Amino acid sequence: MTTSTYLFGDTPPDTRSDNAMMLDALAGMLDPFSRRQLRRIGIRPDARCLVVAVGASCIAATLAEMAAHGEVTATDIDLAPCRRHPRVRLVRHNIVTDPLPDDGFDLIHIRLLLAHLPADQRSAVLARLVDTLTPGGLLIVEEFEPTWRTSVLSAPNLDHADRLFATYHQAFGTALTTSGNDPAWGRRAHHAMRGLGLHVETTGHTGTWTGGQAGCLLPYATAGVIRDRLATAGMTVDDIDAFRDLLLHPDLVVKGNLVLSHVGRAPTSS
């Protein structure tokens, strides 16, 4: 099996504040959409739920509220950023190398992780998650479709902003692919889930953000965490600094990356 070179693994000590900001920004951007998806889909009050790579999100807590008489397990490699909830069991866990903490789940949620895994690991993890669903159980896979190149809606200097975002898009894309990330996975997850026997529906969502808000703090923090990788991929230090400064500017307006939420339902028992 291919060894994962997860782009955001082994965060250097001097970037830990940016890493925490990145996780908080992701939650700020995506939690409202993910929560709406969960409430639209609905689950039984006694459902058994698993949240993989929970990060700083409120997904596990939301499921604990919805499944008031059920069980919610949330996992991550690092539990430090995770929100505590009295009805959520937090488990330190590597989805690639560790056995699942349980089986027979009615709902599994995994967001912004599978695209970062090499193809063989991604396929193996997805198959394991499908196998542990109960009849009629739900697997929710949420991923970005990267569109930084065309993000800018308004800026102090549109041409300058477009150039910086295009440069970031190119360098970030290179850093991702050299780490085993598949930029097309956000779309291809639907096909992969269908191939494992699930009935799948997909919903897309984006938002609009001004400088300093969550949708701008995400690339700001990300560029801080992977500054060296961006430079290796061809983004100059001056451009990295100018890009990060722009992301805090109150006159910047961007549209966020499209997030695709794939909801797969396992067949019911005959």
Order of alpha helices (4+ residues) and beta strands (2+ residues): alpha-beta-alpha-beta-beta-beta-alpha-beta-beta-alpha-alpha-beta-beta-alpha-alpha-alpha-beta-beta
